[in-house]
Amino acid sequence: MALSSALALTVGIVMLVLGVLKLGFISDFLTKSVMTGYIFGVACLIAISQLPKVFGVPGGSGTFFQQLFHFVSELPQTNFYSLALGLGAIVMILIIHQRRPLIPGALLALVLGIAISAIFQLSEKHGVSVVGQIPTGMTSPEIPWISLGDLPFIIGGAAGIVFLAVGETLGTGRAYAAKYQYEIDADQELLALGAANVSSGLFQGITIDMSLSSTASGEAAGERTQLSTLVSAGVILAVVVLLAPLLRNLPTTVLGAIVLSSILGLFNFDEFKRYYQQRKADFALALTALIGVVSSSVMIGLAIAVMLSLIMLLYRASRPYIATLGRQPGTAGGYGDVLRHPNAQPIPDLTLLRLDAPLYFFNANVARTEILAHAAEDPPPQAILLDLAATADLDIGTSDMLRALDDDLRQAKIDLLFAQVRGSVRQRMQITGLLDQISEADIFLSVDDAVQAFLARQAAPPPVVIDSHKQQDLS
């Protein structure tokens, strides 16, 4: 008990620190497609853990497939009284939800299940599993004391739980927020989870996390605001203190039926279909996250989901799309990608390039290679213009790349021009000394300003060079 309480307390402290430091943004690395696959996989795990209760057979452990194999092997031992009661509860809940959504079908199934179990003595006569005796009473607050030798294990376990809780809680929270069109504050969620875990640890409890099955059950029962959580907490407190004996005859098959009926909406086949039709890469990410959860565990599955999101983010960022621009006919100073706008007209002797992603150290060399490929075209351009509107800052590696790029283009007698350079980028150019090499006259507010300046330079007559000997004769 002391170890469990200490673990909850440690998890709570870590979450509070994360919330205070405003680190909730780490959940943003979980893409929607990955979370769709992850939630689908968790729903599969929940379903396979509840099916044995409905069939009245012992449940297994391990991965989804291990539990499924164990469940299938136990099917000959099915308790048909449990199965009939469980299936009846599922059918009743679904019919009530469809026809009379204001009636709490899950609560009605729970009450009827207790009544039927008690009247027909299903546990004593037919072997139907029931909840049994529930201990009553409340513990007093107490600081858990553990040995120093246990501390490394507590910290390691807390790190894993925090990783799981952040991903599962904020990821699932955003899924429901998108469904009901509201926003959540990731940092506030961390503070709430941290406070809950600290409270649990002080009252000799265990670690607390978002429960996907409870959330789905609450949604199916009609919960819409935080008031439902307060009511639930009050009911639980009343049960723990006073009403626990009333639940003694509650069949576990009814509990399994309530959970199964509430998670049906989590099997989001339509979303998988949408990903497949609209973007195969997102479909692959969702499917990989799903396979990771069902083939290993929730923890490993979430780790796979996070890694997939980060890998996809870094891959996309390391391969910036560089659009070749042309002037749009009939517009004043309008320029568009020549691949998407075939009527866009290129500027003679000037290559217009727009970087559609910020420049960072991990994509700088890729961008440099593609820019130099444009410089190597036949005939080569007299100048290359870079539109840096997407870049908000320059790191050292990117500044060095631009300096080397300017050197390479100078050797090829090609001018390097810049447009839409933000103030922060210009300041970084000055700090790194890049402006000492690149003239201020080659930096323009807009692409059109740069084009007009280039055309003006082209139209200007070349400077007259007077031979020094003739100059002496004239003098």
GUMAR-531715 format. One line per 4 residues: their letters; for each residue x, y, z of C-alpha. Coordinates in nm, 4 decimals, padded with zeros to 6 digits. Each point is the difference from the previous one (the first is absolute). Example, Ala and Ser with C-alpha at 12.3 -4.5 7.8 and 13.67 -1.06 7.14 Angstrom:
GUMAR-531715
as	01.2300,-00.4500,00.7800  00.1370,00.3440,-00.0660 $
END
This chain:
GUMAR-531715
mals	00.0000,00.0000,00.0000  00.2833,00.2390,00.0806  00.1654,-00.0683,-00.3367  -00.3249,00.0536,-00.1927 $
sala	-00.0690,00.3215,00.1892  00.3550,00.1232,-00.0549  -00.0314,-00.0750,-00.3710  -00.3237,00.1995,-00.0249 $
ltvg	00.1566,00.2865,00.1936  00.3075,00.0029,-00.2257  -00.2129,-00.0069,-00.3146  -00.2063,00.2884,00.1354 $
ivml	00.3053,00.2115,00.0780  00.1496,-00.0607,-00.3466  -00.3283,00.0954,-00.1683  -00.0329,00.3138,00.2088 $
vlgv	00.3519,00.1020,-00.1020  -00.0807,-00.0650,-00.3672  -00.3162,00.2075,00.0308  00.1723,00.2902,00.1743 $
lklg	00.2768,-00.0006,-00.2636  -00.2644,00.0096,-00.2765  00.1233,-00.3229,-00.1582  -00.3420,-00.1222,-00.1072 $
fisd	00.1018,00.0759,-00.3585  00.1802,-00.3371,-00.0120  -00.3372,-00.1581,-00.0667  -00.0137,00.1931,-00.3280 $
fltk	00.2547,-00.2444,-00.1411  -00.2761,-00.2614,-00.0117  -00.1621,00.0444,-00.3397  -00.3724,-00.0588,-00.0385 $
svmt	00.0490,-00.3029,-00.2238  00.2320,-00.1632,00.2524  -00.2425,00.0663,00.2852  -00.2853,-00.1461,-00.2071 $
gyif	00.1920,-00.3245,-00.0375  00.1091,00.0079,00.3633  -00.3545,00.0500,00.1326  -00.1290,-00.2740,-00.2314 $
gvac	00.2660,-00.2331,00.1382  -00.0790,00.0880,00.3618  -00.3694,-00.0611,-00.0734  00.0958,-00.3469,-00.1275 $
liai	00.1891,-00.0674,00.3242  -00.2948,00.1186,00.2077  -00.2394,-00.2159,-00.2001  00.2078,-00.3168,00.0323 $
sqlp	00.0360,00.0604,00.3748  -00.3792,00.0307,00.0432  -00.1176,-00.2853,-00.2235  00.0998,-00.2710,00.2511 $
kvfg	-00.2215,00.1703,00.2605  -00.2992,-00.0097,-00.2356  00.0584,-00.3675,-00.0843  00.0689,-00.0913,00.3624 $
vpgg	00.3470,-00.1423,-00.0629  00.3387,00.0862,00.1547  00.1823,00.2862,-00.1699  00.3565,-00.0162,-00.1250 $
sgtf	00.2918,00.2398,-00.0017  00.2648,00.1203,-00.2411  -00.0455,00.1473,-00.3453  -00.3306,00.0211,-00.1841 $
fqql	00.0729,-00.3171,-00.1963  00.1077,-00.1899,00.3114  -00.3198,00.1012,00.1775  -00.2031,-00.0863,-00.3102 $
fhfv	00.1566,-00.3462,-00.0206  -00.0663,-00.0584,00.3699  -00.3600,00.1175,-00.0385  -00.0659,-00.2300,-00.2972 $
selp	00.1509,-00.2950,00.1880  -00.2360,00.0685,00.2937  -00.3175,00.0269,-00.2103  -00.1057,-00.3642,00.0660 $
qtnf	-00.0308,00.1011,00.3686  -00.2456,00.2810,-00.0774  -00.2524,00.0726,00.2748  -00.3194,00.0469,-00.1995 $
ysla	-00.1742,00.1790,00.2854  00.2777,00.2598,-00.0026  -00.0108,00.0184,-00.3794  -00.3769,00.0470,-00.0087 $
lglg	00.0122,00.2685,00.2683  00.2910,00.1796,-00.1659  -00.1466,-00.0076,-00.3510  -00.3349,00.1092,00.1368 $
aivm	00.1644,00.2960,00.1721  00.1827,00.1013,-00.3218  -00.3183,-00.0197,-00.2089  -00.1987,00.1965,00.2577 $
ilii	00.2655,00.2729,00.0275  00.0270,00.0403,-00.3782  -00.3779,00.0093,-00.0529  -00.0492,00.2560,00.2760 $
hqrr	00.2883,00.2103,-00.1338  -00.1544,-00.0011,-00.3482  -00.3656,00.0547,00.0898  00.0043,00.1707,00.3407 $
plip	00.3425,00.1637,00.0344  -00.1029,00.1991,00.3098  -00.0487,-00.3220,00.1978  00.3281,-00.1204,00.1590 $
gall	00.0070,-00.3463,-00.1543  00.3231,-00.1063,00.1706  -00.1349,00.0918,00.3440  -00.3258,-00.1818,-00.0717 $
alvl	00.1918,-00.3094,-00.1122  00.2073,00.0122,00.3181  -00.3067,00.0204,00.2273  -00.1848,-00.2759,-00.1866 $
giai	00.3128,-00.2160,00.0027  00.0267,00.0268,00.3784  -00.3719,-00.0757,00.0408  00.0022,-00.3031,-00.2310 $
saif	00.3174,-00.1356,00.1581  -00.1434,00.0326,00.3514  -00.3477,-00.1348,-00.0817  00.1160,-00.3054,-00.1937 $
qlse	00.3165,-00.0528,00.2070  00.2085,-00.0209,-00.3161  00.3263,-00.0074,00.1876  -00.0883,-00.2830,00.2398 $
khgv	-00.2039,-00.2167,-00.2390  00.1452,00.0652,-00.3437  00.3563,00.1155,00.0590  -00.0455,00.3531,-00.1328 $
svvg	00.2913,00.2146,00.1185  -00.0972,00.2996,00.2142  00.1925,00.2913,00.1467  -00.0286,-00.1328,00.3550 $
qipt	00.0877,00.1843,00.3160  00.1459,00.3497,-00.0428  00.1996,00.1401,00.2938  -00.1451,00.3183,00.1478 $
gmts	00.1496,00.2981,00.1780  00.2512,00.2724,-00.0767  00.3713,00.0128,00.0653  00.1688,00.2929,00.1723 $
peip	00.2671,00.2098,-00.1787  00.3495,-00.1350,00.0498  00.3401,00.0590,-00.1600  00.1336,-00.3335,-00.1333 $
wisl	00.3454,-00.0912,00.1274  00.2226,-00.2195,-00.2176  00.3655,-00.0986,00.0078  00.2614,00.1755,-00.2113 $
gdlp	00.0577,-00.3273,-00.1849  -00.3552,00.0115,-00.1327  00.0311,00.3581,-00.1226  00.1620,-00.0758,-00.3418 $
fiig	-00.2766,-00.2495,-00.0796  -00.2668,00.2485,00.1066  00.1493,00.2730,-00.2210  00.0374,-00.2347,-00.2976 $
gaag	-00.3558,-00.1238,00.0347  -00.1293,00.3548,00.0392  00.1758,00.1072,-00.3208  -00.1695,-00.2776,-00.1944 $
ivfl	-00.3418,00.0776,00.1476  00.0366,00.3736,-00.0692  00.0954,-00.0759,-00.3601  -00.3056,-00.2229,-00.0371 $
avge	-00.2340,00.2365,00.1841  00.1011,00.3081,-00.1989  -00.0457,-00.1728,-00.3327  -00.3164,-00.1884,00.0888 $
tlgt	-00.1730,00.2776,00.1944  00.0781,00.2917,-00.2281  -00.0311,-00.2032,-00.3180  -00.3387,-00.1413,00.0924 $
gray	-00.1069,00.3345,00.1442  00.0696,00.1673,-00.3324  -00.1958,-00.2712,-00.1813  -00.3095,00.0739,00.2092 $
aaky	00.0656,00.3746,-00.0219  -00.0018,-00.0238,-00.3792  -00.3196,-00.2050,00.0114  -00.1854,00.2561,00.2129 $
qyei	00.1779,00.3082,-00.1370  00.1750,00.1434,00.3026  00.3598,00.0632,00.0989  00.2051,-00.1468,00.2823 $
dadq	00.2973,00.1523,00.1783  00.2744,-00.2624,00.0096  00.1871,00.1728,00.2838  -00.3167,00.0220,00.2107 $
ella	-00.0672,-00.3704,-00.0622  00.3483,-00.0798,00.1319  -00.0612,00.2090,00.3108  -00.3310,-00.1782,00.0593 $
lgaa	00.1530,-00.3448,-00.0457  00.2900,00.0961,00.2241  -00.2292,00.1237,00.2774  -00.2130,-00.3149,-00.0263 $
nvss	00.3039,-00.2281,00.0283  00.1443,00.1939,00.2940  -00.3344,-00.0287,00.1779  -00.0181,-00.3710,-00.0775 $
glfq	00.3526,-00.0558,00.1290  -00.0717,00.1826,00.3257  -00.3150,-00.2097,00.0555  00.1777,-00.3331,-00.0652 $
giti	-00.1376,-00.0307,-00.3521  00.1457,-00.0993,-00.3333  00.0997,00.1985,-00.3085  -00.2789,00.1750,-00.1901 $
dmsl	-00.0318,00.0391,-00.3747  -00.2678,00.0712,-00.2545  -00.2196,-00.3079,-00.0413  -00.1047,-00.0475,-00.3600 $
ssta	-00.2699,-00.2502,00.0940  -00.1394,00.2268,00.2742  00.0045,00.2978,-00.2342  -00.1842,-00.1956,-00.2669 $
sgea	-00.2468,-00.1341,00.2577  -00.0643,00.3498,00.1304  -00.0521,00.1359,-00.3490  -00.2410,-00.2827,-00.0825 $
ager	-00.1905,00.0722,00.3227  -00.0444,00.3640,-00.0990  00.2809,00.1763,00.1900  00.0728,00.3400,-00.1529 $
tqls	00.1578,00.2208,00.2693  00.2385,-00.0210,00.2950  -00.3014,-00.0122,00.2306  -00.0404,-00.3667,-00.0913 $
tlvs	00.3455,-00.0703,00.1443  -00.0914,00.1684,00.3273  -00.3225,-00.2005,00.0188  00.1939,-00.3195,-00.0739 $
agvi	00.2509,00.0821,00.2724  -00.2825,00.0615,00.2476  -00.1674,-00.3285,-00.0888  00.3285,-00.1897,00.0325 $
lavv	00.0606,00.1585,00.3383  -00.3504,-00.0972,00.1106  00.0560,-00.3559,-00.1216  00.3353,-00.0302,00.1759 $
vlla	-00.1397,00.1324,00.3258  -00.3584,-00.1305,00.0011  -00.1333,-00.1779,-00.3065  00.2646,-00.2598,-00.0832 $
pllr	-00.2123,-00.2938,00.1279  -00.2637,00.0792,-00.2646  00.2464,-00.0865,-00.2765  00.0870,-00.3423,00.1359 $
nlpt	-00.2289,-00.1791,-00.2480  00.1040,00.2057,-00.3055  00.0932,-00.2518,-00.2755  00.3358,00.0716,-00.1613 $
tvlg	-00.1562,-00.0914,-00.3348  -00.2166,00.3115,00.0285  00.3083,00.2125,00.0630  00.1618,-00.1537,-00.3068 $
aivl	-00.3146,00.0678,-00.2036  -00.0049,00.3657,00.1076  00.3626,00.0489,-00.1032  -00.0410,-00.1848,-00.3318 $
ssil	-00.3088,00.1963,-00.0980  00.1725,00.3275,00.0824  00.3190,-00.0567,-00.2040  -00.1713,-00.0911,-00.3265 $
glfn	00.0420,00.3582,-00.1201  00.3763,-00.0244,00.0462  00.0301,-00.2471,-00.2889  00.0249,00.2820,-00.2508 $
fdef	-00.0017,-00.1840,-00.3339  -00.1226,00.3109,-00.1812  00.3098,00.1926,00.1044  00.2267,-00.2771,-00.1286 $
kryy	-00.1928,00.0056,-00.3277  00.0407,00.3768,-00.0228  00.3761,-00.0249,00.0563  00.0292,-00.2689,-00.2679 $
qqrk	-00.1908,00.2085,-00.2530  00.1597,00.3354,00.0745  00.3565,-00.0749,00.1089  00.1583,-00.3463,-00.0013 $
adfa	00.2843,00.1105,00.2290  -00.2438,00.0880,00.2814  -00.1792,-00.3310,-00.0530  00.3324,-00.1831,00.0357 $
lalt	00.0777,00.1927,00.3201  -00.3402,-00.0805,00.1511  00.0281,-00.3670,-00.0956  00.3535,-00.0267,00.1388 $
alig	-00.1078,00.1545,00.3319  -00.2942,-00.2416,00.0163  00.2230,-00.3002,-00.0670  00.2530,00.1250,00.2563 $
vvss	-00.2652,00.0125,00.2745  -00.1661,-00.3357,-00.0711  00.3245,-00.1866,-00.0600  00.1854,00.1230,00.3072 $
svmi	-00.1468,00.2152,00.2760  -00.1516,00.3422,00.0566  00.3353,00.1345,00.1170  00.1980,-00.1321,-00.2955 $
glai	-00.2796,00.0898,-00.2369  00.0020,00.3592,00.1197  00.3791,00.0113,-00.0290  -00.0313,-00.1219,-00.3589 $
avml	-00.2671,00.2632,-00.0642  00.2230,00.2778,00.1375  00.3016,-00.1184,-00.1987  -00.2070,-00.0215,-00.3177 $
slim	-00.1262,00.3536,00.0498  00.3498,00.1357,00.0607  00.1493,-00.1907,-00.2931  -00.2715,00.1248,-00.2346 $
llyr	00.0401,00.3553,00.1313  00.3772,-00.0046,-00.0475  -00.0248,-00.1661,-00.3407  -00.2440,00.2572,-00.1309 $
asrp	00.2020,00.2863,00.1485  00.3254,-00.1378,-00.1430  -00.1470,-00.0099,-00.3498  -00.1253,00.3559,-00.0489 $
yiat	-00.2013,00.0643,-00.3111  00.1651,00.2715,-00.2079  -00.2402,00.1510,-00.2496  00.1158,00.1614,-00.3222 $
lgrq	-00.2049,00.3155,-00.0446  -00.1260,00.1822,-00.3045  -00.1962,00.3215,-00.0502  -00.3769,-00.0483,-00.0042 $
pgta	-00.1581,00.1689,-00.3032  -00.2665,00.2555,00.0783  00.1173,00.0605,00.3576  00.1957,00.2861,00.1470 $
ggyg	00.3154,-00.1445,00.1500  -00.1478,-00.3509,00.0285  00.2284,-00.3042,-00.0236  -00.0870,-00.3695,00.0141 $
dvlr	00.1535,-00.3459,-00.0153  00.0519,-00.0875,-00.3659  -00.0883,-00.3649,00.0694  -00.3392,00.0928,00.1436 $
hpna	-00.0588,00.2998,-00.2265  00.1043,-00.0902,-00.3542  -00.0856,00.3509,-00.1209  00.2585,00.1546,00.2364 $
qpip	00.2720,00.1647,-00.2091  00.3671,-00.0330,00.1030  00.2201,00.3088,00.0180  00.2828,-00.0186,-00.2595 $
dltl	00.3455,-00.0490,00.1566  -00.1532,-00.0032,00.3524  -00.0918,-00.3170,00.1936  -00.2632,00.0617,00.2687 $
lrld	00.0026,-00.2594,00.2784  -00.2387,-00.0100,00.2960  00.0867,-00.2189,00.2994  -00.3305,-00.1351,00.1310 $
aply	00.1555,-00.1149,00.3297  00.2227,00.1733,00.2552  00.3729,-00.0446,-00.0464  00.1673,-00.2047,00.2745 $
ffna	00.3327,-00.1735,00.0346  -00.1521,-00.3363,-00.0988  -00.1447,00.1225,-00.3302  00.2541,00.2677,-00.0911 $
nvar	00.2229,-00.2286,-00.2100  -00.3009,-00.1459,-00.1833  -00.1148,00.3524,-00.0871  00.3528,00.0996,-00.1068 $
teil	00.0285,-00.3011,-00.2325  -00.3307,00.0792,-00.1699  00.0865,00.3694,-00.0363  00.3366,-00.0838,-00.1579 $
ahaa	-00.1805,-00.2350,-00.2389  -00.1947,00.3010,-00.1286  00.3282,00.1897,-00.0351  00.1373,-00.2802,-00.2167 $
edpp	-00.2794,00.0244,-00.2578  00.0864,00.0792,-00.3611  00.0026,00.2896,-00.0520  00.0729,00.0992,00.3597 $
pqai	-00.1954,00.2880,00.1533  00.1658,00.3307,00.0721  -00.1565,00.0107,00.3478  -00.1874,-00.2264,00.2405 $
lldl	-00.2600,00.1497,00.2324  -00.0885,-00.1807,00.3257  -00.3358,00.0726,00.1622  00.0632,-00.0595,00.3746 $
aata	-00.3475,00.0923,00.1285  -00.0386,-00.3430,00.1698  00.3218,00.0384,00.2026  -00.0274,00.1752,00.3363 $
dldi	00.3603,-00.0444,00.1178  00.3379,-00.1316,-00.1107  00.2164,-00.2404,00.1959  00.3781,-00.0097,-00.0408 $
gtsd	-00.0086,-00.2888,-00.2479  -00.2528,00.1756,-00.2224  00.1966,00.3268,00.0079  00.3153,-00.1858,-00.1007 $
mlra	-00.1922,-00.1690,-00.2823  -00.1217,00.3328,-00.1395  00.3531,00.1389,00.0173  00.1384,-00.3032,-00.1870 $
lddd	-00.2867,00.0192,-00.2503  00.0793,00.3636,-00.0732  00.3674,-00.0919,-00.0556  -00.0940,-00.2790,-00.2399 $
lrqa	-00.2336,00.2242,-00.1986  00.2569,00.2815,-00.0150  00.2492,-00.2415,-00.1550  -00.2646,-00.0860,-00.2599 $
kidl	-00.0591,00.3770,-00.0504  -00.3570,-00.0261,00.1270  -00.1431,00.2569,00.2410  -00.1857,-00.1205,00.3110 $
lfaq	-00.3024,00.2132,00.0940  -00.2421,-00.0281,00.2935  -00.3645,00.0999,00.0444  -00.2412,00.0147,00.2959 $
vrgs	00.2786,-00.0332,00.2561  -00.1454,00.0428,00.3473  00.1519,00.2388,00.2499  00.1118,-00.2875,00.2234 $
vrqr	00.1771,-00.1654,-00.2941  00.1660,00.3271,-00.1038  00.1176,00.0508,00.3578  00.1462,-00.3508,00.0060 $
mqit	00.1772,00.0715,-00.3292  00.1575,00.3042,00.1598  00.1076,-00.1876,00.3144  00.1562,-00.2857,-00.1972 $
glld	00.1773,00.2384,-00.2395  -00.2011,-00.1199,-00.3003  -00.1008,00.3583,-00.0809  00.3678,00.0890,-00.0359 $
qise	00.0064,-00.2326,-00.3000  -00.3532,00.0510,-00.1344  -00.0781,00.3574,-00.0926  -00.3056,00.1718,00.1455 $
adif	-00.0813,00.0994,-00.3575  -00.0641,-00.3688,-00.0783  -00.2726,-00.0369,00.2650  -00.3525,00.1076,-00.0983 $
lsvd	-00.3321,00.0358,00.1762  -00.1922,-00.2029,-00.2577  00.0569,-00.2266,-00.2971  -00.1363,00.2619,-00.2372 $
davq	00.2356,00.2662,00.1395  00.2910,-00.2339,-00.0665  -00.1193,-00.0763,-00.3527  -00.0441,00.3692,-00.0837 $
afla	00.3446,00.0817,00.1375  00.1548,-00.2826,-00.2037  -00.1734,00.1138,-00.3185  00.1154,00.3583,00.0653 $
rqaa	00.3568,-00.1201,00.0344  -00.0333,-00.1915,-00.3267  -00.1310,00.3063,-00.1797  00.2726,00.2338,00.1320 $
pppv	00.2871,00.0640,-00.2445  00.3289,-00.1661,00.0890  00.2589,00.2234,00.1670  00.2541,00.1645,-00.2320 $
vids	00.3558,-00.1205,00.0576  00.2700,00.2455,-00.1200  00.3446,-00.1333,-00.0816  00.2641,00.1575,00.2282 $
hkqq	00.2392,00.0816,-00.2921  -00.2706,00.1763,-00.1955  -00.0941,00.1874,00.3159  00.3602,00.1297,00.0208 $
dls	-00.0121,00.1074,-00.3647  -00.3217,00.1877,00.0573  00.1454,00.1762,00.2982 $
END
